[in-house]
Amino acid sequence: MPNLFEDDRCYVLGDTELEILGDRDKLAQWRHKGVGPAYYKIGGKVIYRGSDLNAWLAANRVEPSRDSTR
C-alpha cells in the first residue's frame, strides 16, 4: 500500500488530511494517553510529520487471520 501521507510534509491540526485518523478530539485523546502517532509540540501548536504518520499506520496494521473460527 502506498503511503497515505507525504513523508516530507508537516501536518497541523485542522489539515483535512488528518481526518482519516480521526477528529481533533480523538487526536487529543491519543496524545494525552500516549498511544497515537509521534508529534511535535512547538509553543501551543501540534505538528505531525508525514513519515511519522505513515510509520504509525504501518505499525498498527491488522492482518486478519485466514484461520479464524467464529
N, C-alpha and C positions, 0 to 999 in steps of 0.2 A: 504494500500500500504506500502510495506517495505521502510525503509529509502533509499534514493539514495546515501547518503554519510555516511561514517563511523563516528559515533558520536565522538569517541575518537581520531580522526585523525585531523591533521592540514594540510590544503591545501594552496599552494602558487601559485602565478601566474606562468603559464607555465605547471602546472599539467593538464594533459589531461582530468581528471575527471571534471574540472571546465568548460570545453567546452559545457557541457549540458546546462549551464546557458547562455552562450554567449561567444563571443571572448574577448580578453584582452581590446579592446576599449570599448565594451559595459559595462564591469565591471567597468572600469574607469569612464564612464559617470554616472553610478549608484552611485558610491562613491561620485562623485562631486555633484550630485543632492540630495544625502542623501536618496535614495529610494531602494537601494539594500540590500543584507544581511549584518549583522554586521561583522566587521572585525577589526583586529589589525593592526596598522602601527608601526613597530619597525625599527627604522632607516629609510631606504628607502624601506623596504620590507613590502608587504601586505600579511597578513596571515588570512585565514578563518578557523574557527573551523567547523568540520563536523556537530556538533549538532546545531550550528547557521544556517548553510545552510539548514539543514532539517527543522528547525523551520520556517525559512523564506519561504521555499517552501510550507509548510503546511498552513501558513498564507495567501499565495497568490493562494491557490487552488480555482478554479472556479467550482461551481456546476451548470450545465446547468438546466434551468427551464424546467420541463416537460410540462408546460402550456404556452410555448412561441407561440405567434401568429405572423406570418410573412405575 
